[in-house]
């Protein structure tokens, strides 16, 4: 097998990892206060106008609009509340083994991982096009598509790109580690995955993109093609690792959450976390954004 099981051996990241600069092209968007007093379940960041647009509470309508995976970023409101994070048992690492109930503030979580179409508009860059990543795939063109998750950026570039769109009552950001796990679990009990403890790859295939013995050349897939969790959020498990910010700001270190297309299902469990330098880019890590109200 040509890739390592990253969640089992802490600190090992699969595929090619490239040291990249911290800067990014940056968007020139401005977030207007269009939805600042909205009670809508769904809002979208329009990447053409820079406005946050209220979209009501109809999940079917929000997901049916193709613009919400290309020229807009669709967010779901996560009301303030309490939730449990962590995972007991022999499969977990020490950092996961003490389940705890925590309180969290309201935030809006992206329904999908940021697509390549969205990232190009958000940052003005296409990191996956770099020849430095060519050797990571048998055919890299199969990992490049407007609706596939964006990959190849560093976490710092993602932070900078998000910050450049933060104005007028809203802040675009990466999720904290706690927010990521709360949104992933979607209010479910402490299980390995949002759907429970089901680990049979054949039965989990419609819920997540992960590595299987029958997959000789694993690849990411278009976002939103698999069943969502209980809050209607897609692809938290597998597809690409997602950057998250630890609760304790650790300077150059961030976390990777959720596993990836080249990892076995058990590595993609909800509580798994990998320490990752902010300035390293990889073919298997991408971005899920959050929106926060600033009150301005």
C-alpha positions as CSV (number, residue, x, y, z in Angstrom):
1,X,0.0,0.0,0.0
2,X,1.5,3.3,-1.1
3,X,0.1,5.6,1.7
4,X,0.5,5.6,5.5
5,X,-2.4,5.3,7.9
6,X,-2.0,8.9,9.3
7,X,-4.4,8.6,12.2
8,X,-2.8,5.4,13.6
9,X,0.8,6.8,13.5
10,X,0.5,10.3,14.9
11,X,2.4,13.0,13.0
12,X,2.6,11.1,9.7
13,X,0.8,12.9,6.8
14,X,0.1,11.0,3.6
15,X,0.9,11.9,0.0
16,X,3.3,14.7,-1.0
17,X,3.7,17.6,1.4
18,X,5.2,20.8,0.0
19,X,6.6,23.7,2.0
20,X,4.7,26.8,0.7
21,X,4.7,30.5,1.5
22,X,2.3,31.9,4.0
23,X,0.8,34.6,1.8
24,X,-2.1,34.3,-0.7
25,X,-3.6,36.2,-3.5
26,X,-6.6,37.2,-1.3
27,X,-10.1,38.2,-2.3
28,X,-11.3,41.7,-2.5
29,X,-14.7,41.0,-1.2
30,X,-16.7,42.9,1.4
31,X,-19.3,41.3,3.6
32,X,-22.4,43.5,3.8
33,X,-24.9,43.3,6.6
34,X,-27.6,41.8,4.5
35,X,-28.2,38.9,6.8
36,X,-27.0,40.5,10.0
37,X,-30.4,40.4,11.6
38,X,-31.6,37.3,9.7
39,X,-33.0,34.2,11.5
40,X,-32.5,32.1,8.3
41,X,-31.1,28.6,8.7
42,X,-29.0,29.1,5.5
43,X,-27.0,32.1,4.3
44,X,-24.5,32.3,1.4
45,X,-21.4,34.3,0.9
46,X,-21.6,35.6,-2.7
47,X,-18.1,35.6,-4.1
48,X,-19.0,38.1,-6.8
49,X,-20.6,40.8,-4.7
50,X,-19.0,40.0,-1.3
51,X,-22.4,40.1,0.3
52,X,-23.9,37.6,2.8
53,X,-27.3,36.6,1.3
54,X,-30.1,35.1,3.5
55,X,-31.5,31.9,1.9
56,X,-34.3,30.9,4.2
57,X,-34.6,27.5,5.9
58,X,-35.4,25.1,3.0
59,X,-32.5,22.7,2.8
60,X,-33.6,21.1,-0.5
61,X,-33.8,24.5,-2.2
62,X,-30.4,25.6,-0.8
63,X,-28.6,22.4,-2.0
64,X,-30.4,22.4,-5.4
65,X,-28.8,25.7,-6.4
66,X,-25.5,24.9,-8.3
67,X,-24.2,28.4,-7.5
68,X,-23.8,27.4,-3.9
69,X,-20.9,25.1,-4.9
70,X,-19.3,27.4,-7.3
71,X,-19.8,31.2,-7.1
72,X,-21.3,31.3,-3.6
73,X,-20.4,29.5,-0.3
74,X,-23.4,28.0,1.5
75,X,-23.5,28.1,5.3
76,X,-25.9,26.6,7.8
77,X,-26.6,28.2,11.1
78,X,-25.4,26.2,14.2
79,X,-27.3,27.7,17.2
80,X,-25.4,28.2,20.4
81,X,-25.7,25.2,22.7
82,X,-23.8,22.4,24.4
83,X,-22.3,19.3,22.9
84,X,-19.9,16.4,23.6
85,X,-16.6,15.9,22.0
86,X,-14.0,13.1,22.2
87,X,-14.1,9.4,21.9
88,X,-13.5,6.6,24.5
89,X,-11.9,3.3,23.6
90,X,-8.8,1.6,22.3
91,X,-9.1,3.1,18.8
92,X,-8.6,6.6,20.0
93,X,-5.4,8.5,20.7
94,X,-4.8,10.1,24.2
95,X,-6.0,13.5,23.0
96,X,-9.4,12.0,22.1
97,X,-10.0,9.7,25.1
98,X,-11.7,12.0,27.6
99,X,-15.1,12.9,26.2
100,X,-16.3,16.2,27.6
101,X,-19.4,18.3,27.3
102,X,-18.7,21.9,26.2
103,X,-20.6,25.0,25.5
104,X,-20.3,26.8,22.2
105,X,-21.5,30.0,20.6
106,X,-23.6,30.4,17.5
107,X,-21.7,30.1,14.2
108,X,-22.5,29.4,10.6
109,X,-20.7,26.3,9.1
110,X,-20.1,25.7,5.4
111,X,-22.4,22.9,4.1
112,X,-19.6,21.7,1.8
113,X,-15.8,21.6,1.7
114,X,-14.6,24.6,-0.3
115,X,-14.6,23.6,-3.9
116,X,-11.9,24.4,-6.4
117,X,-14.3,26.8,-8.2
118,X,-14.9,28.6,-4.8
119,X,-11.3,28.7,-3.8
120,X,-10.2,30.3,-7.1
121,X,-12.7,33.1,-6.5
122,X,-11.9,33.3,-2.8
123,X,-8.2,33.5,-3.0
124,X,-7.3,34.2,-6.7
125,X,-5.1,31.1,-6.7
126,X,-5.2,27.5,-8.0
127,X,-2.7,25.6,-5.9
128,X,-3.6,22.2,-7.3
129,X,-2.2,23.3,-10.7
130,X,1.4,23.4,-9.4
131,X,3.6,20.8,-11.0
132,X,5.0,20.1,-7.5
133,X,2.0,17.9,-6.9
134,X,2.0,15.9,-10.1
135,X,3.8,12.9,-8.6
136,X,1.1,12.5,-6.0
137,X,-1.4,11.0,-8.4
138,X,-1.2,8.5,-11.3
139,X,-3.3,11.1,-13.2
140,X,-3.6,14.4,-11.4
141,X,-6.3,15.6,-13.8
142,X,-8.7,13.2,-12.1
143,X,-8.3,15.2,-8.9
144,X,-9.0,18.5,-10.6
145,X,-12.6,19.6,-11.1
146,X,-14.5,22.8,-10.2
147,X,-16.8,20.8,-7.9
148,X,-14.0,18.8,-6.2
149,X,-12.6,20.0,-2.9
150,X,-9.8,22.5,-3.2
151,X,-6.4,21.2,-2.1
152,X,-2.8,22.2,-2.2
153,X,-3.0,25.4,-0.1
154,X,-1.4,25.9,3.3
155,X,-3.5,26.5,6.4
156,X,-2.0,30.0,6.6
157,X,-3.1,30.7,3.1
158,X,-6.6,29.6,4.0
159,X,-6.6,31.9,7.1
160,X,-5.4,34.8,5.0
161,X,-7.9,34.3,2.2
162,X,-10.8,34.0,4.7
163,X,-9.7,37.2,6.6
164,X,-9.6,39.2,3.4
165,X,-13.4,38.7,3.0
166,X,-14.2,39.7,6.6
167,X,-15.9,43.1,6.9
168,X,-19.1,44.8,8.0
169,X,-20.6,42.6,10.7
170,X,-19.2,39.2,9.6
171,X,-16.0,37.4,9.9
172,X,-15.0,34.5,7.5
173,X,-12.8,32.1,9.4
174,X,-11.6,28.5,9.8
175,X,-13.4,26.5,12.5
176,X,-12.0,26.0,15.9
177,X,-11.3,22.3,16.6
178,X,-14.3,22.3,18.9
179,X,-16.6,23.9,16.3
180,X,-15.4,21.4,13.7
181,X,-16.3,18.4,15.9
182,X,-19.6,19.8,17.1
183,X,-20.6,20.4,13.4
184,X,-19.3,17.0,12.4
185,X,-21.3,15.1,15.0
186,X,-24.4,17.2,14.5
187,X,-25.8,16.6,18.0
188,X,-25.3,12.8,17.8
189,X,-24.0,10.7,20.7
190,X,-20.3,10.0,21.2
191,X,-19.7,7.5,18.4
192,X,-16.9,7.0,15.9
193,X,-18.8,8.7,13.1
194,X,-21.8,11.0,12.7
195,X,-23.9,8.0,11.7
196,X,-22.8,5.8,14.7
197,X,-20.2,3.1,15.0
198,X,-20.7,1.5,11.6
199,X,-17.3,0.6,10.2
200,X,-18.2,-1.8,7.4
201,X,-16.8,0.0,4.3
202,X,-19.5,-1.4,2.0
203,X,-22.2,0.1,4.2
204,X,-20.4,3.4,4.8
205,X,-19.6,4.0,1.1
206,X,-22.6,6.2,0.6
207,X,-21.7,8.4,3.5
208,X,-18.0,9.1,3.0
209,X,-15.0,9.1,0.6
210,X,-12.2,6.9,2.1
211,X,-9.6,4.4,1.1
212,X,-10.6,0.8,0.6
213,X,-8.5,-2.3,-0.3
214,X,-10.3,-2.3,-3.7
215,X,-9.2,1.2,-4.5
216,X,-5.7,1.1,-6.1
217,X,-5.6,4.8,-6.9
218,X,-7.6,6.8,-4.4
219,X,-9.0,10.2,-5.4
220,X,-11.2,12.9,-4.0
221,X,-14.8,13.2,-5.2
222,X,-17.1,16.1,-6.0
223,X,-18.5,17.6,-2.8
224,X,-22.1,16.8,-1.7
225,X,-22.4,13.5,-3.5
226,X,-22.7,11.5,-0.3
227,X,-25.3,11.5,2.5
228,X,-25.2,14.5,4.8
229,X,-25.1,14.3,8.6
230,X,-28.1,15.1,10.8
231,X,-27.6,18.9,10.3
232,X,-27.4,18.6,6.5
233,X,-23.6,19.1,6.4
234,X,-21.6,17.0,3.8
235,X,-18.2,15.3,3.6
236,X,-17.0,15.8,7.2
237,X,-15.8,12.2,7.1
238,X,-13.2,11.6,4.4
239,X,-12.7,13.2,1.0
240,X,-10.0,15.7,2.3
241,X,-8.7,16.5,5.7
242,X,-10.0,19.8,6.9
243,X,-7.9,22.5,8.7
244,X,-9.1,23.4,12.2
245,X,-7.6,25.8,14.8
246,X,-6.8,24.3,18.2
247,X,-8.4,25.8,21.3
248,X,-5.0,26.6,22.6
249,X,-3.3,28.8,20.0
250,X,-0.1,26.9,19.4
251,X,1.6,29.3,17.0
252,X,2.7,27.4,14.0
253,X,0.6,24.3,14.6
254,X,-2.9,23.6,13.5
255,X,-5.0,20.5,13.2
256,X,-6.2,18.3,10.4
257,X,-9.7,16.7,11.0
258,X,-12.0,14.2,9.3
259,X,-9.6,12.0,7.4
260,X,-9.2,11.8,3.6
261,X,-9.8,9.8,0.5
262,X,-6.5,8.0,0.9
263,X,-7.2,6.9,4.5
264,X,-9.1,3.8,5.8
265,X,-12.4,4.5,7.3
266,X,-11.3,4.1,11.0
267,X,-8.8,6.9,10.6
268,X,-11.6,9.2,9.4
269,X,-13.4,9.1,12.8
270,X,-15.0,12.3,14.1
271,X,-12.6,12.7,17.1
272,X,-9.3,12.1,15.3
273,X,-6.9,15.0,15.0
274,X,-3.5,15.4,13.4
275,X,-1.1,18.2,14.3
276,X,0.0,20.0,11.2
277,X,2.3,23.0,10.5
278,X,0.5,26.1,9.2
279,X,3.0,26.5,6.3
280,X,2.8,23.0,4.8
281,X,0.6,22.2,1.8
282,X,-0.6,18.7,1.0
283,X,-2.6,17.1,-1.7
284,X,-5.0,15.6,0.9
285,X,-6.0,18.7,3.0
286,X,-8.6,21.3,2.2
287,X,-10.8,23.9,3.7
288,X,-14.2,24.2,5.4
289,X,-15.1,27.8,6.3
290,X,-17.3,29.2,9.0
291,X,-19.0,32.6,9.3
292,X,-19.2,34.5,12.6
293,X,-21.1,37.6,13.5
294,X,-18.9,40.5,14.7
295,X,-21.7,42.7,15.9
296,X,-20.3,45.7,13.9
